[in-house]
Protein backbone atom coordinates (compact mmCIF):
# COMPACT_ATOMS: atom_id res chain seq x y z
CA UNK A 1 0.00 0.00 0.00
CA UNK A 2 1.37 3.41 -0.97
CA UNK A 3 0.82 6.97 0.17
CA UNK A 4 1.87 10.38 -1.13
CA UNK A 5 3.46 12.80 1.32
CA UNK A 6 2.97 16.50 0.62
CA UNK A 7 5.42 18.64 2.58
CA UNK A 8 4.59 22.32 3.11
CA UNK A 9 7.79 23.50 1.46
CA UNK A 10 7.29 21.79 -1.92
CA UNK A 11 4.62 21.10 -4.55
CA UNK A 12 6.05 17.67 -5.30
CA UNK A 13 4.66 14.59 -3.58
CA UNK A 14 6.95 11.89 -2.22
CA UNK A 15 5.55 8.36 -2.53
CA UNK A 16 6.19 5.97 0.35
CA UNK A 17 5.14 2.42 1.15
CA UNK A 18 2.87 2.00 4.16
CA UNK A 19 3.01 -1.10 6.38
CA UNK A 20 0.27 -3.68 5.88
CA UNK A 21 -0.18 -4.08 9.64
CA UNK A 22 -2.77 -1.52 10.84
CA UNK A 23 -0.98 -0.53 14.07
CA UNK A 24 2.31 -0.06 12.21
CA UNK A 25 0.55 1.87 9.42
CA UNK A 26 -1.09 4.30 11.86
CA UNK A 27 2.23 4.73 13.70
CA UNK A 28 3.91 5.52 10.37
CA UNK A 29 1.23 8.11 9.48
CA UNK A 30 1.61 9.74 12.92
CA UNK A 31 5.37 9.85 12.43
CA UNK A 32 5.04 11.48 8.99
CA UNK A 33 2.68 14.24 10.19
CA UNK A 34 4.58 14.64 13.50
CA UNK A 35 1.55 14.22 15.74
CA UNK A 36 -0.27 11.71 17.90
CA UNK A 37 -3.77 12.59 16.71
CA UNK A 38 -4.59 12.18 13.03
CA UNK A 39 -7.34 14.13 11.31
CA UNK A 40 -8.77 12.31 8.30
CA UNK A 41 -10.07 14.58 5.53
CA UNK A 42 -12.15 12.80 2.86
CA UNK A 43 -11.11 13.97 -0.60
CA UNK A 44 -13.01 11.52 -2.78
CA UNK A 45 -14.83 8.26 -2.22
CA UNK A 46 -11.58 6.31 -2.31
CA UNK A 47 -8.97 8.90 -1.27
CA UNK A 48 -8.28 10.59 2.05
CA UNK A 49 -5.84 13.17 3.39
CA UNK A 50 -4.24 12.56 6.78
CA UNK A 51 -3.02 15.59 8.70
CA UNK A 52 -1.97 16.42 12.24
CA UNK A 53 -5.17 17.29 14.09
CA UNK A 54 -3.64 20.02 16.25
CA UNK A 55 -1.15 21.42 13.72
CA UNK A 56 -2.67 24.91 13.76
CA UNK A 57 -2.26 25.12 17.54
CA UNK A 58 1.53 25.06 17.19
CA UNK A 59 4.02 27.01 15.14
CA UNK A 60 3.32 25.74 11.62
CA UNK A 61 3.71 26.31 7.91
CA UNK A 62 0.70 26.53 5.63
CA UNK A 63 0.76 23.67 3.14
CA UNK A 64 -0.31 25.41 -0.06
CA UNK A 65 -0.40 22.28 -2.23
CA UNK A 66 -2.40 20.23 0.29
CA UNK A 67 -4.74 23.20 0.74
CA UNK A 68 -5.23 23.45 -3.02
CA UNK A 69 -6.05 19.73 -3.24
CA UNK A 70 -8.51 19.96 -0.33
CA UNK A 71 -10.18 23.04 -1.85
CA UNK A 72 -10.52 21.33 -5.25
CA UNK A 73 -12.23 18.38 -3.55
CA UNK A 74 -14.46 20.75 -1.54
CA UNK A 75 -13.11 18.95 1.53
CA UNK A 76 -12.47 22.14 3.51
CA UNK A 77 -13.97 25.62 3.48
CA UNK A 78 -12.40 28.05 1.02
CA UNK A 79 -11.24 30.22 3.96
CA UNK A 80 -9.57 27.24 5.68
CA UNK A 81 -6.12 25.80 5.03
CA UNK A 82 -4.00 22.73 5.72
CA UNK A 83 -1.10 23.21 8.13
CA UNK A 84 2.02 21.08 8.12
CA UNK A 85 2.67 17.83 6.31
CA UNK A 86 -0.22 16.00 4.66
CA UNK A 87 -0.44 12.40 3.48
CA UNK A 88 -2.76 11.24 0.70
CA UNK A 89 -3.86 7.64 1.28
CA UNK A 90 -6.24 5.18 -0.34
CA UNK A 91 -9.46 4.24 1.44
CA UNK A 92 -8.12 0.85 2.49
CA UNK A 93 -5.35 2.53 4.52
CA UNK A 94 -7.88 4.00 6.95
CA UNK A 95 -9.70 1.71 9.40
C-alpha positions as CSV (number, residue, x, y, z in Angstrom):
1,X,0.0,0.0,0.0
2,X,1.4,3.4,-1.0
3,X,0.8,7.0,0.2
4,X,1.9,10.4,-1.1
5,X,3.5,12.8,1.3
6,X,3.0,16.5,0.6
7,X,5.4,18.6,2.6
8,X,4.6,22.3,3.1
9,X,7.8,23.5,1.5
10,X,7.3,21.8,-1.9
11,X,4.6,21.1,-4.5
12,X,6.1,17.7,-5.3
13,X,4.7,14.6,-3.6
14,X,7.0,11.9,-2.2
15,X,5.5,8.4,-2.5
16,X,6.2,6.0,0.4
17,X,5.1,2.4,1.2
18,X,2.9,2.0,4.2
19,X,3.0,-1.1,6.4
20,X,0.3,-3.7,5.9
21,X,-0.2,-4.1,9.6
22,X,-2.8,-1.5,10.8
23,X,-1.0,-0.5,14.1
24,X,2.3,-0.1,12.2
25,X,0.6,1.9,9.4
26,X,-1.1,4.3,11.9
27,X,2.2,4.7,13.7
28,X,3.9,5.5,10.4
29,X,1.2,8.1,9.5
30,X,1.6,9.7,12.9
31,X,5.4,9.8,12.4
32,X,5.0,11.5,9.0
33,X,2.7,14.2,10.2
34,X,4.6,14.6,13.5
35,X,1.6,14.2,15.7
36,X,-0.3,11.7,17.9
37,X,-3.8,12.6,16.7
38,X,-4.6,12.2,13.0
39,X,-7.3,14.1,11.3
40,X,-8.8,12.3,8.3
41,X,-10.1,14.6,5.5
42,X,-12.2,12.8,2.9
43,X,-11.1,14.0,-0.6
44,X,-13.0,11.5,-2.8
45,X,-14.8,8.3,-2.2
46,X,-11.6,6.3,-2.3
47,X,-9.0,8.9,-1.3
48,X,-8.3,10.6,2.1
49,X,-5.8,13.2,3.4
50,X,-4.2,12.6,6.8
51,X,-3.0,15.6,8.7
52,X,-2.0,16.4,12.2
53,X,-5.2,17.3,14.1
54,X,-3.6,20.0,16.2
55,X,-1.2,21.4,13.7
56,X,-2.7,24.9,13.8
57,X,-2.3,25.1,17.5
58,X,1.5,25.1,17.2
59,X,4.0,27.0,15.1
60,X,3.3,25.7,11.6
61,X,3.7,26.3,7.9
62,X,0.7,26.5,5.6
63,X,0.8,23.7,3.1
64,X,-0.3,25.4,-0.1
65,X,-0.4,22.3,-2.2
66,X,-2.4,20.2,0.3
67,X,-4.7,23.2,0.7
68,X,-5.2,23.5,-3.0
69,X,-6.1,19.7,-3.2
70,X,-8.5,20.0,-0.3
71,X,-10.2,23.0,-1.8
72,X,-10.5,21.3,-5.3
73,X,-12.2,18.4,-3.6
74,X,-14.5,20.8,-1.5
75,X,-13.1,18.9,1.5
76,X,-12.5,22.1,3.5
77,X,-14.0,25.6,3.5
78,X,-12.4,28.1,1.0
79,X,-11.2,30.2,4.0
80,X,-9.6,27.2,5.7
81,X,-6.1,25.8,5.0
82,X,-4.0,22.7,5.7
83,X,-1.1,23.2,8.1
84,X,2.0,21.1,8.1
85,X,2.7,17.8,6.3
86,X,-0.2,16.0,4.7
87,X,-0.4,12.4,3.5
88,X,-2.8,11.2,0.7
89,X,-3.9,7.6,1.3
90,X,-6.2,5.2,-0.3
91,X,-9.5,4.2,1.4
92,X,-8.1,0.8,2.5
93,X,-5.3,2.5,4.5
94,X,-7.9,4.0,6.9
95,X,-9.7,1.7,9.4
